Amino acid sequence: MKTLHVSLPDCLTAFIQEQVRLRGYRTPSEYVCDLVQRDLDRHKLRSLMLAGAGSARAIPADRAYFDSLRVRVRRGTRTRR
């Protein structure tokens, strides 16, 4: 694991220390790593959503669709994509 040194103003340092205490993190590093991971997850989700929005329109996932899936599962057949 790499170490990254970041300079923060006193008000942000105090905020981080409070969050560590209130949210049960062991260290400020753990808190910051969690924030960065959540931001990365948001970026990945946004990319997936944009890709989905740009893809071809799919059939509606309505009651009939799920009923047909149940029938296929009971028969042991695979669905087509």
N, CA, C and O of each residue as an XYZ file, in Angstrom:
324
protein
N       0.836     -1.165      0.000
C       0.000      0.000      0.000
C       0.892      1.242      0.000
O       1.882      1.301      0.729
N       0.544      2.213     -0.805
C       1.306      3.457     -0.910
C       0.812      4.465      0.128
O      -0.328      4.397      0.588
N       1.670      5.374      0.475
C       1.319      6.466      1.375
C       1.242      7.748      0.567
O       2.109      8.026     -0.261
N       0.202      8.522      0.812
C       0.002      9.792      0.130
C      -0.167     10.862      1.202
O      -1.040     10.754      2.063
N       0.647     11.864      1.148
C       0.565     12.949      2.120
C      -0.252     14.085      1.522
O       0.019     14.538      0.410
N      -1.250     14.541      2.264
C      -2.133     15.596      1.800
C      -2.180     16.689      2.852
O      -2.364     16.412      4.037
N      -2.016     17.918      2.425
C      -2.121     19.056      3.341
C      -3.561     19.539      3.365
O      -4.163     19.777      2.318
N      -4.111     19.684      4.566
C      -5.485     20.143      4.719
C      -5.534     21.307      5.695
O      -4.726     21.383      6.620
N      -6.481     22.211      5.488
C      -6.641     23.274      6.478
C      -7.153     22.695      7.799
O      -7.721     21.603      7.834
N      -6.947     23.426      8.855
C      -7.328     22.956     10.191
C      -8.799     22.563     10.276
O      -9.139     21.577     10.930
N      -9.676     23.327      9.619
C     -11.103     23.019      9.706
C     -11.432     21.654      9.096
O     -12.288     20.940      9.618
N     -10.762     21.280      7.993
C     -11.002     19.964      7.390
C     -10.390     18.846      8.228
O     -10.967     17.766      8.350
N      -9.232     19.110      8.796
C      -8.606     18.121      9.672
C      -9.501     17.839     10.865
O      -9.689     16.683     11.244
N     -10.052     18.886     11.458
C     -10.955     18.719     12.598
C     -12.208     17.951     12.190
O     -12.694     17.098     12.933
N     -12.722     18.261     11.006
C     -13.907     17.552     10.516
C     -13.615     16.066     10.341
O     -14.410     15.224     10.760
N     -12.502     15.744      9.736
C     -12.125     14.340      9.526
C     -11.977     13.623     10.861
O     -12.473     12.508     11.022
N     -11.315     14.239     11.802
C     -11.137     13.616     13.112
C     -12.478     13.379     13.794
O     -12.669     12.362     14.460
N     -13.408     14.318     13.628
C     -14.737     14.135     14.212
C     -15.483     12.990     13.546
O     -16.150     12.202     14.217
N     -15.369     12.899     12.228
C     -16.033     11.814     11.506
C     -15.466     10.453     11.892
O     -16.202      9.474     12.014
N     -14.167     10.403     12.080
C     -13.523      9.150     12.516
C     -14.119      8.719     13.852
O     -14.461      7.554     14.052
N     -14.232      9.675     14.753
C     -14.762      9.377     16.089
C     -16.244      9.000     16.037
O     -16.654      8.023     16.663
N     -17.044      9.760     15.301
C     -18.488      9.548     15.278
C     -18.911      8.318     14.473
O     -19.883      7.650     14.824
N     -18.196      8.025     13.413
C     -18.608      6.948     12.512
C     -17.886      5.628     12.759
O     -18.150      4.643     12.071
N     -16.997      5.598     13.715
C     -16.364      4.340     14.079
C     -15.191      3.918     13.215
O     -14.813      2.747     13.226
N     -14.611      4.836     12.470
C     -13.399      4.498     11.726
C     -12.238      4.392     12.709
O     -12.237      5.045     13.753
N     -11.266      3.579     12.375
C     -10.105      3.426     13.254
C      -9.114      4.556     13.109
O      -8.482      4.975     14.080
N      -8.980      5.051     11.881
C      -7.979      6.091     11.604
C      -8.537      7.073     10.570
O      -9.488      6.757      9.855
N      -7.938      8.264     10.497
C      -8.313      9.186      9.426
C      -8.054      8.586      8.036
O      -8.811      8.845      7.101
N      -7.011      7.803      7.900
C      -6.722      7.159      6.609
C      -7.863      6.245      6.181
O      -8.240      6.225      5.010
N      -8.409      5.496      7.121
C      -9.513      4.597      6.809
C     -10.730      5.393      6.330
O     -11.409      4.994      5.384
N     -10.995      6.510      6.986
C     -12.111      7.373      6.598
C     -11.902      7.922      5.185
O     -12.811      7.858      4.357
N     -10.722      8.457      4.906
C     -10.436      9.035      3.593
C     -10.476      7.951      2.516
O     -10.997      8.188      1.427
N      -9.941      6.780      2.799
C      -9.996      5.672      1.826
C     -11.439      5.316      1.496
O     -11.765      5.048      0.340
N     -12.303      5.313      2.508
C     -13.716      5.013      2.295
C     -14.358      6.076      1.404
O     -15.127      5.744      0.502
N     -14.051      7.339      1.649
C     -14.583      8.415      0.807
C     -14.143      8.260     -0.646
O     -14.948      8.408     -1.565
N     -12.875      7.966     -0.842
C     -12.349      7.819     -2.201
C     -12.979      6.608     -2.878
O     -13.320      6.676     -4.059
N     -13.140      5.500     -2.156
C     -13.758      4.302     -2.725
C     -15.198      4.567     -3.126
O     -15.646      4.118     -4.181
N     -15.930      5.301     -2.282
C     -17.318      5.638     -2.620
C     -17.376      6.518     -3.865
O     -18.265      6.351     -4.700
N     -16.447      7.442     -3.996
C     -16.406      8.298     -5.176
C     -16.101      7.474     -6.422
O     -16.706      7.686     -7.473
N     -15.170      6.542     -6.307
C     -14.850      5.644     -7.416
C     -16.075      4.821     -7.809
O     -16.363      4.659     -8.995
N     -16.795      4.301     -6.816
C     -18.014      3.533     -7.089
C     -19.047      4.383     -7.824
O     -19.703      3.902     -8.748
N     -19.195      5.654     -7.414
C     -20.139      6.551     -8.094
C     -19.740      6.765     -9.552
O     -20.592      6.787    -10.441
N     -18.450      6.922     -9.787
C     -17.980      7.103    -11.173
C     -18.254      5.863    -12.011
O     -18.679      5.972    -13.161
N     -18.014      4.690    -11.448
C     -18.283      3.441    -12.175
C     -19.774      3.306    -12.477
O     -20.160      2.952    -13.590
N     -20.612      3.594    -11.469
C     -22.056      3.500    -11.660
C     -22.528      4.477    -12.719
O     -23.363      4.136    -13.557
N     -21.999      5.690    -12.685
C     -22.364      6.693    -13.689
C     -21.992      6.215    -15.089
O     -22.779      6.376    -16.022
N     -20.816      5.633    -15.249
C     -20.398      5.108    -16.551
C     -21.330      4.007    -17.028
O     -21.710      3.966    -18.199
N     -21.695      3.114    -16.116
C     -22.613      2.026    -16.479
C     -23.986      2.562    -16.867
O     -24.602      2.080    -17.817
N     -24.457      3.557    -16.129
C     -25.766      4.141    -16.440
C     -25.752      4.852    -17.786
O     -26.707      4.747    -18.556
N     -24.674      5.577    -18.072
C     -24.571      6.251    -19.364
C     -24.486      5.240    -20.504
O     -25.072      5.439    -21.568
N     -23.755      4.161    -20.270
C     -23.673      3.108    -21.295
C     -25.048      2.484    -21.518
O     -25.446      2.227    -22.655
N     -25.765      2.246    -20.430
C     -27.111      1.680    -20.545
C     -28.066      2.624    -21.247
O     -28.886      2.192    -22.057
N     -27.969      3.906    -20.943
C     -28.843      4.896    -21.578
C     -28.577      4.988    -23.073
O     -29.477      5.308    -23.850
N     -27.349      4.710    -23.473
C     -27.001      4.785    -24.884
C     -27.211      3.487    -25.639
O     -27.011      3.440    -26.853
N     -27.606      2.447    -24.952
C     -27.768      1.146    -25.613
C     -29.156      1.034    -26.250
O     -30.032      1.873    -26.035
N     -29.321     -0.007    -27.023
C     -30.603     -0.257    -27.682
C     -31.685     -0.506    -26.640
O     -31.422     -1.031    -25.558
N     -32.866     -0.129    -26.978
C     -33.992     -0.294    -26.063
C     -34.287     -1.775    -25.856
O     -34.282     -2.554    -26.809
N     -34.543     -2.158    -24.618
C     -34.815     -3.558    -24.269
C     -36.318     -3.777    -24.146
O     -37.110     -2.835    -24.122
N     -36.677     -5.047    -24.070
C     -38.098     -5.342    -23.857
C     -38.457     -4.967    -22.414
O     -37.601     -5.020    -21.531
N     -39.700     -4.593    -22.174
C     -40.089     -4.213    -20.815
C     -40.010     -5.392    -19.857
O     -40.354     -6.519    -20.210
N     -39.557     -5.119    -18.651
C     -39.491     -6.155    -17.616
C     -40.785     -6.088    -16.807
O     -40.797     -5.651    -15.656
N     -41.862     -6.527    -17.432
C     -43.164     -6.500    -16.782
C     -43.510     -7.886    -16.237
O     -42.689     -8.803    -16.265
N     -44.721     -8.019    -15.750
C     -45.160     -9.288    -15.151
C     -45.024    -10.451    -16.144
O     -44.576    -11.534    -15.768
N     -45.404    -10.234    -17.393
C     -45.326    -11.297    -18.405
C     -43.876    -11.739    -18.620
O     -43.605    -12.927    -18.795
N     -42.964    -10.798    -18.608
C     -41.550    -11.126    -18.783
C     -41.063    -12.043    -17.657
O     -40.420    -13.062    -17.908
N     -41.380    -11.665    -16.409
C     -40.928    -12.480    -15.274
C     -41.653    -13.830    -15.222
O     -41.068    -14.833    -14.812
N     -42.913    -13.854    -15.635
C     -43.625    -15.137    -15.718
C     -42.949    -16.065    -16.712
O     -42.815    -17.262    -16.460
N     -42.518    -15.508    -17.856
C     -41.840    -16.334    -18.863
C     -40.492    -16.838    -18.343
O     -40.084    -17.957    -18.653
N     -39.807    -16.017    -17.558
C     -38.548    -16.466    -16.958
C     -38.780    -17.626    -15.999
O     -38.021    -18.595    -15.992
N     -39.823    -17.525    -15.196
C     -40.136    -18.623    -14.262
C     -40.420    -19.929    -15.007
O     -39.979    -21.000    -14.590
N     -41.153    -19.829    -16.104
C     -41.455    -21.018    -16.909
C     -40.162    -21.617    -17.449
O     -39.978    -22.833    -17.404
N     -39.269    -20.778    -17.956
C     -37.998    -21.279    -18.496
C     -37.137    -21.924    -17.410
O     -36.494    -22.945    -17.653
N     -37.125    -21.336    -16.224
C     -36.342    -21.911    -15.127
C     -36.892    -23.277    -14.746
O     -36.132    -24.220    -14.524
N     -38.198    -23.380    -14.671
C     -38.812    -24.675    -14.331
C     -38.501    -25.742    -15.377
O     -38.331    -26.917    -15.050
N     -38.429    -25.320    -16.635
C     -38.113    -26.260    -17.716
C     -36.618    -26.528    -17.819
O     -36.195    -27.507    -18.435
N     -35.825    -25.655    -17.215
C     -34.382    -25.824    -17.284
C     -33.762    -25.287    -18.558
O     -32.648    -25.670    -18.914
N     -34.476    -24.396    -19.257
C     -33.930    -23.812    -20.471
C     -33.352    -22.437    -20.175
O     -33.763    -21.754    -19.236
N     -32.396    -22.054    -20.994
C     -31.747    -20.753    -20.802
C     -32.494    -19.669    -21.556
O     -33.167    -19.931    -22.553
N     -32.363    -18.434    -21.054
C     -32.954    -17.303    -21.754
C     -31.975    -16.777    -22.783
O     -30.764    -16.934    -22.632
N     -32.485    -16.163    -23.811
C     -31.644    -15.560    -24.837
C     -31.458    -14.094    -24.526
O     -32.353    -13.436    -23.996
N     -30.284    -13.589    -24.863
C     -30.007    -12.167    -24.653
C     -30.004    -11.449    -25.962
O     -29.789    -10.238    -26.001
